[in-house]
Amino acid sequence: VCLTCCSRESMLRINQICHKNGIKFFTGDVFGYHGYMFADLGDHEFVEEKPKVAKVSSGVEDGPEAKRARLEPAETTMVKK
């Protein structure tokens, strides 16, 4: 449900109905240069992109630098939340 140009009381009442029934709710408005937007998505799943951490080889290198996890800037992994 998308709602705009309504009173605060109407927005709250409609949002409560949507929330109880598992319906996604969006509302917003603009006043000249200012505005607002609100979204009640309830429980939902999304995917976030994270940089992949390279495994440190247990070889010649030793010390604090070798033990730190290294980030591979070109590789990412998708994490579902």
N, CA, C and O atoms as a GROMACS GRO file, in nm:
protein
  324
    1VAL      N    1   0.085  -0.117   0.000
    1VAL     CA    2   0.000   0.000   0.000
    1VAL      C    3   0.089   0.123   0.000
    1VAL      O    4   0.181   0.132   0.082
    2CYS      N    5   0.064   0.217  -0.090
    2CYS     CA    6   0.136   0.345  -0.096
    2CYS      C    7   0.038   0.456  -0.061
    2CYS      O    8  -0.072   0.462  -0.116
    3LEU      N    9   0.077   0.543   0.030
    3LEU     CA   10  -0.014   0.645   0.080
    3LEU      C   11   0.056   0.780   0.081
    3LEU      O   12   0.173   0.789   0.119
    4THR      N   13  -0.014   0.885   0.041
    4THR     CA   14   0.040   1.020   0.046
    4THR      C   15  -0.074   1.119   0.067
    4THR      O   16  -0.190   1.087   0.044
    5CYS      N   17  -0.040   1.240   0.110
    5CYS     CA   18  -0.138   1.349   0.132
    5CYS      C   19  -0.248   1.309   0.230
    5CYS      O   20  -0.365   1.342   0.208
    6CYS      N   21  -0.214   1.240   0.338
    6CYS     CA   22  -0.313   1.200   0.437
    6CYS      C   23  -0.274   1.255   0.574
    6CYS      O   24  -0.160   1.293   0.597
    7SER      N   25  -0.371   1.257   0.663
    7SER     CA   26  -0.343   1.300   0.800
    7SER      C   27  -0.262   1.193   0.872
    7SER      O   28  -0.260   1.077   0.831
    8ARG      N   29  -0.197   1.233   0.978
    8ARG     CA   30  -0.115   1.140   1.056
    8ARG      C   31  -0.202   1.027   1.112
    8ARG      O   32  -0.160   0.912   1.111
    9GLU      N   33  -0.320   1.060   1.159
    9GLU     CA   34  -0.410   0.959   1.216
    9GLU      C   35  -0.448   0.854   1.111
    9GLU      O   36  -0.453   0.735   1.142
   10SER      N   37  -0.475   0.898   0.988
   10SER     CA   38  -0.509   0.805   0.880
   10SER      C   39  -0.391   0.714   0.847
   10SER      O   40  -0.407   0.594   0.827
   11MET      N   41  -0.271   0.774   0.841
   11MET     CA   42  -0.151   0.694   0.812
   11MET      C   43  -0.129   0.586   0.917
   11MET      O   44  -0.100   0.472   0.884
   12LEU      N   45  -0.143   0.623   1.046
   12LEU     CA   46  -0.122   0.527   1.154
   12LEU      C   47  -0.226   0.415   1.149
   12LEU      O   48  -0.192   0.298   1.166
   13ARG      N   49  -0.351   0.450   1.126
   13ARG     CA   50  -0.459   0.351   1.122
   13ARG      C   51  -0.438   0.253   1.006
   13ARG      O   52  -0.450   0.132   1.024
   14ILE      N   53  -0.406   0.305   0.888
   14ILE     CA   54  -0.385   0.219   0.771
   14ILE      C   55  -0.259   0.134   0.786
   14ILE      O   56  -0.257   0.018   0.745
   15ASN      N   57  -0.153   0.192   0.846
   15ASN     CA   58  -0.031   0.116   0.869
   15ASN      C   59  -0.057   0.000   0.966
   15ASN      O   60  -0.006  -0.110   0.945
   16GLN      N   61  -0.136   0.023   1.070
   16GLN     CA   62  -0.166  -0.084   1.165
   16GLN      C   63  -0.244  -0.197   1.097
   16GLN      O   64  -0.218  -0.314   1.124
   17ILE      N   65  -0.337  -0.163   1.011
   17ILE     CA   66  -0.413  -0.265   0.937
   17ILE      C   67  -0.320  -0.345   0.846
   17ILE      O   68  -0.327  -0.468   0.841
   18CYS      N   69  -0.232  -0.275   0.774
   18CYS     CA   70  -0.138  -0.342   0.684
   18CYS      C   71  -0.043  -0.432   0.763
   18CYS      O   72  -0.017  -0.545   0.724
   19HIS      N   73   0.008  -0.380   0.875
   19HIS     CA   74   0.105  -0.456   0.955
   19HIS      C   75   0.042  -0.585   1.008
   19HIS      O   76   0.106  -0.690   1.006
   20LYS      N   77  -0.081  -0.578   1.056
   20LYS     CA   78  -0.151  -0.696   1.109
   20LYS      C   79  -0.172  -0.801   1.001
   20LYS      O   80  -0.173  -0.921   1.031
   21ASN      N   81  -0.188  -0.760   0.874
   21ASN     CA   82  -0.217  -0.852   0.765
   21ASN      C   83  -0.095  -0.886   0.680
   21ASN      O   84  -0.108  -0.951   0.576
   22GLY      N   85   0.024  -0.843   0.723
   22GLY     CA   86   0.147  -0.875   0.650
   22GLY      C   87   0.161  -0.805   0.516
   22GLY      O   88   0.225  -0.857   0.425
   23ILE      N   89   0.100  -0.686   0.504
   23ILE     CA   90   0.106  -0.610   0.379
   23ILE      C   91   0.210  -0.499   0.395
   23ILE      O   92   0.212  -0.430   0.496
   24LYS      N   93   0.295  -0.484   0.296
   24LYS     CA   94   0.397  -0.379   0.299
   24LYS      C   95   0.331  -0.242   0.286
   24LYS      O   96   0.234  -0.226   0.212
   25PHE      N   97   0.384  -0.142   0.359
   25PHE     CA   98   0.322  -0.010   0.366
   25PHE      C   99   0.427   0.098   0.342
   25PHE      O  100   0.534   0.097   0.403
   26PHE      N  101   0.396   0.190   0.252
   26PHE     CA  102   0.483   0.304   0.223
   26PHE      C  103   0.400   0.431   0.234
   26PHE      O  104   0.285   0.435   0.189
   27THR      N  105   0.457   0.535   0.294
   27THR     CA  106   0.390   0.664   0.297
   27THR      C  107   0.495   0.774   0.286
   27THR      O  108   0.611   0.755   0.321
   28GLY      N  109   0.453   0.889   0.237
   28GLY     CA  110   0.544   1.001   0.224
   28GLY      C  111   0.472   1.123   0.174
   28GLY      O  112   0.357   1.116   0.131
   29ASP      N  113   0.540   1.236   0.179
   29ASP     CA  114   0.485   1.361   0.130
   29ASP      C  115   0.599   1.460   0.112
   29ASP      O  116   0.708   1.441   0.166
   30VAL      N  117   0.573   1.565   0.038
   30VAL     CA  118   0.673   1.670   0.012
   30VAL      C  119   0.609   1.804   0.042
   30VAL      O  120   0.493   1.829   0.007
   31PHE      N  121   0.686   1.890   0.109
   31PHE     CA  122   0.643   2.025   0.142
   31PHE      C  123   0.751   2.121   0.094
   31PHE      O  124   0.842   2.152   0.171
   32GLY      N  125   0.743   2.167  -0.029
   32GLY     CA  126   0.847   2.255  -0.084
   32GLY      C  127   0.978   2.180  -0.096
   32GLY      O  128   0.988   2.083  -0.171
   33TYR      N  129   1.081   2.226  -0.024
   33TYR     CA  130   1.213   2.161  -0.027
   33TYR      C  131   1.225   2.046   0.073
   33TYR      O  132   1.325   1.974   0.072
   34HIS      N  133   1.126   2.029   0.157
   34HIS     CA  134   1.133   1.927   0.261
   34HIS      C  135   1.030   1.817   0.235
   34HIS      O  136   0.928   1.839   0.170
   35GLY      N  137   1.060   1.699   0.286
   35GLY     CA  138   0.967   1.588   0.270
   35GLY      C  139   1.005   1.475   0.362
   35GLY      O  140   1.102   1.483   0.437
   36TYR      N  141   0.927   1.369   0.357
   36TYR     CA  142   0.956   1.251   0.437
   36TYR      C  143   0.908   1.128   0.363
   36TYR      O  144   0.828   1.135   0.269
   37MET      N  145   0.959   1.013   0.407
   37MET     CA  146   0.918   0.884   0.351
   37MET      C  147   0.929   0.782   0.463
   37MET      O  148   1.026   0.783   0.538
   38PHE      N  149   0.832   0.694   0.473
   38PHE     CA  150   0.831   0.589   0.575
   38PHE      C  151   0.791   0.458   0.508
   38PHE      O  152   0.701   0.456   0.424
   39ALA      N  153   0.858   0.350   0.545
   39ALA     CA  154   0.825   0.218   0.491
   39ALA      C  155   0.817   0.118   0.606
   39ALA      O  156   0.909   0.109   0.688
   40ASP      N  157   0.707   0.044   0.613
   40ASP     CA  158   0.692  -0.065   0.708
   40ASP      C  159   0.686  -0.193   0.625
   40ASP      O  160   0.583  -0.227   0.568
   41LEU      N  161   0.799  -0.264   0.620
   41LEU     CA  162   0.809  -0.384   0.538
   41LEU      C  163   0.788  -0.511   0.617
   41LEU      O  164   0.792  -0.621   0.562
   42GLY      N  165   0.764  -0.497   0.747
   42GLY     CA  166   0.743  -0.615   0.831
   42GLY      C  167   0.867  -0.702   0.831
   42GLY      O  168   0.978  -0.652   0.815
   43ASP      N  169   0.849  -0.831   0.847
   43ASP     CA  170   0.961  -0.926   0.840
   43ASP      C  171   0.987  -0.957   0.694
   43ASP      O  172   0.896  -0.998   0.621
   44HIS      N  173   1.111  -0.938   0.651
   44HIS     CA  174   1.146  -0.966   0.512
   44HIS      C  175   1.291  -1.008   0.504
   44HIS      O  176   1.371  -0.981   0.594
   45GLU      N  177   1.326  -1.074   0.396
   45GLU     CA  178   1.463  -1.118   0.371
   45GLU      C  179   1.525  -1.028   0.266
   45GLU      O  180   1.458  -0.981   0.176
   46PHE      N  181   1.657  -1.006   0.280
   46PHE     CA  182   1.729  -0.928   0.182
   46PHE      C  183   1.870  -0.984   0.169
   46PHE      O  184   1.914  -1.062   0.254
   47VAL      N  185   1.939  -0.944   0.065
   47VAL     CA  186   2.074  -0.992   0.039
   47VAL      C  187   2.169  -0.872   0.047
   47VAL      O  188   2.142  -0.766  -0.009
   48GLU      N  189   2.281  -0.893   0.118
   48GLU     CA  190   2.380  -0.788   0.135
   48GLU      C  191   2.512  -0.835   0.075
   48GLU      O  192   2.552  -0.950   0.093
   49GLU      N  193   2.580  -0.746   0.004
   49GLU     CA  194   2.708  -0.780  -0.058
   49GLU      C  195   2.821  -0.747   0.038
   49GLU      O  196   2.830  -0.633   0.085
   50LYS      N  197   2.907  -0.845   0.068
   50LYS     CA  198   3.019  -0.828   0.161
   50LYS      C  199   3.150  -0.863   0.090
   50LYS      O  200   3.151  -0.954   0.006
   51PRO      N  201   3.260  -0.794   0.123
   51PRO     CA  202   3.389  -0.833   0.064
   51PRO      C  203   3.433  -0.970   0.115
   51PRO      O  204   3.414  -1.003   0.233
   52LYS      N  205   3.490  -1.049   0.027
   52LYS     CA  206   3.535  -1.185   0.062
   52LYS      C  207   3.668  -1.176   0.136
   52LYS      O  208   3.757  -1.101   0.094
   53VAL      N  209   3.682  -1.251   0.245
   53VAL     CA  210   3.805  -1.252   0.324
   53VAL      C  211   3.893  -1.366   0.274
   53VAL      O  212   3.849  -1.481   0.265
   54ALA      N  213   4.019  -1.333   0.240
   54ALA     CA  214   4.113  -1.434   0.190
   54ALA      C  215   4.172  -1.510   0.308
   54ALA      O  216   4.201  -1.451   0.413
   55LYS      N  217   4.190  -1.640   0.292
   55LYS     CA  218   4.252  -1.722   0.397
   55LYS      C  219   4.402  -1.700   0.394
   55LYS      O  220   4.464  -1.694   0.288
   56VAL      N  221   4.460  -1.690   0.512
   56VAL     CA  222   4.605  -1.670   0.525
   56VAL      C  223   4.673  -1.806   0.515
   56VAL      O  224   4.635  -1.901   0.584
   57SER      N  225   4.774  -1.814   0.428
   57SER     CA  226   4.845  -1.942   0.413
   57SER      C  227   4.935  -1.966   0.534
   57SER      O  228   4.999  -1.874   0.584
   58SER      N  229   4.939  -2.091   0.580
   58SER     CA  230   5.024  -2.124   0.695
   58SER      C  231   5.159  -2.172   0.642
   58SER      O  232   5.191  -2.290   0.646
   59GLY      N  233   5.234  -2.077   0.593
   59GLY     CA  234   5.363  -2.113   0.532
   59GLY      C  235   5.476  -2.034   0.593
   59GLY      O  236   5.496  -2.034   0.715
   60VAL      N  237   5.550  -1.967   0.507
   60VAL     CA  238   5.672  -1.897   0.546
   60VAL      C  239   5.643  -1.777   0.635
   60VAL      O  240   5.715  -1.750   0.731
   61GLU      N  241   5.535  -1.702   0.602
   61GLU     CA  242   5.506  -1.580   0.677
   61GLU      C  243   5.466  -1.613   0.821
   61GLU      O  244   5.394  -1.710   0.846
   62ASP      N  245   5.512  -1.530   0.915
   62ASP     CA  246   5.476  -1.546   1.053
   62ASP      C  247   5.476  -1.409   1.118
   62ASP      O  248   5.544  -1.318   1.069
   63GLY      N  249   5.403  -1.392   1.224
   63GLY     CA  250   5.398  -1.265   1.293
   63GLY      C  251   5.260  -1.202   1.283
   63GLY      O  252   5.169  -1.261   1.226
   64PRO      N  253   5.245  -1.082   1.340
   64PRO     CA  254   5.113  -1.018   1.344
   64PRO      C  255   5.055  -0.986   1.207
   64PRO      O  256   4.934  -0.998   1.189
   65GLU      N  257   5.137  -0.946   1.111
   65GLU     CA  258   5.087  -0.912   0.977
   65GLU      C  259   5.030  -1.035   0.907
   65GLU      O  260   4.928  -1.025   0.838
   66ALA      N  261   5.093  -1.150   0.923
   66ALA     CA  262   5.049  -1.272   0.856
   66ALA      C  263   4.919  -1.325   0.916
   66ALA      O  264   4.843  -1.394   0.848
   67LYS      N  265   4.893  -1.294   1.042
   67LYS     CA  266   4.775  -1.347   1.109
   67LYS      C  267   4.649  -1.265   1.082
   67LYS      O  268   4.539  -1.314   1.108
   68ARG      N  269   4.662  -1.145   1.032
   68ARG     CA  270   4.547  -1.062   1.001
   68ARG      C  271   4.474  -1.115   0.878
   68ARG      O  272   4.538  -1.158   0.782
   69ALA      N  273   4.344  -1.111   0.881
   69ALA     CA  274   4.265  -1.152   0.763
   69ALA      C  275   4.283  -1.046   0.656
   69ALA      O  276   4.282  -0.927   0.684
   70ARG      N  277   4.299  -1.091   0.533
   70ARG     CA  278   4.318  -0.998   0.422
   70ARG      C  279   4.191  -0.993   0.338
   70ARG      O  280   4.128  -1.096   0.314
   71LEU      N  281   4.154  -0.873   0.296
   71LEU     CA  282   4.036  -0.855   0.212
   71LEU      C  283   4.076  -0.856   0.066
   71LEU      O  284   4.172  -0.789   0.028
   72GLU      N  285   4.004  -0.931  -0.014
   72GLU     CA  286   4.024  -0.930  -0.158
   72GLU      C  287   3.929  -0.825  -0.215
   72GLU      O  288   3.808  -0.847  -0.217
   73PRO      N  289   3.980  -0.711  -0.261
   73PRO     CA  290   3.891  -0.603  -0.304
   73PRO      C  291   3.804  -0.637  -0.426
   73PRO      O  292   3.696  -0.581  -0.441
   74ALA      N  293   3.852  -0.727  -0.512
   74ALA     CA  294   3.777  -0.757  -0.634
   74ALA      C  295   3.669  -0.862  -0.611
   74ALA      O  296   3.576  -0.872  -0.691
   75GLU      N  297   3.677  -0.940  -0.504
   75GLU     CA  298   3.583  -1.048  -0.481
   75GLU      C  299   3.485  -1.012  -0.370
   75GLU      O  300   3.524  -0.959  -0.265
   76THR      N  301   3.357  -1.041  -0.394
   76THR     CA  302   3.255  -1.020  -0.292
   76THR      C  303   3.170  -1.145  -0.281
   76THR      O  304   3.171  -1.230  -0.370
   77THR      N  305   3.096  -1.155  -0.173
   77THR     CA  306   3.006  -1.265  -0.152
   77THR      C  307   2.870  -1.208  -0.110
   77THR      O  308   2.863  -1.103  -0.047
   78MET      N  309   2.762  -1.277  -0.145
   78MET     CA  310   2.628  -1.230  -0.111
   78MET      C  311   2.582  -1.301   0.016
   78MET      O  312   2.589  -1.423   0.026
   79VAL      N  313   2.535  -1.224   0.113
   79VAL     CA  314   2.492  -1.278   0.242
   79VAL      C  315   2.342  -1.253   0.257
   79VAL      O  316   2.297  -1.138   0.250
   80LYS      N  317   2.266  -1.359   0.277
   80LYS     CA  318   2.120  -1.348   0.295
   80LYS      C  319   2.090  -1.322   0.441
   80LYS      O  320   2.141  -1.391   0.529
   81LYS      N  321   2.008  -1.221   0.468
   81LYS     CA  322   1.971  -1.186   0.605
   81LYS      C  323   1.822  -1.181   0.618
   81LYS      O  324   1.770  -1.153   0.726
   0.00000   0.00000   0.00000
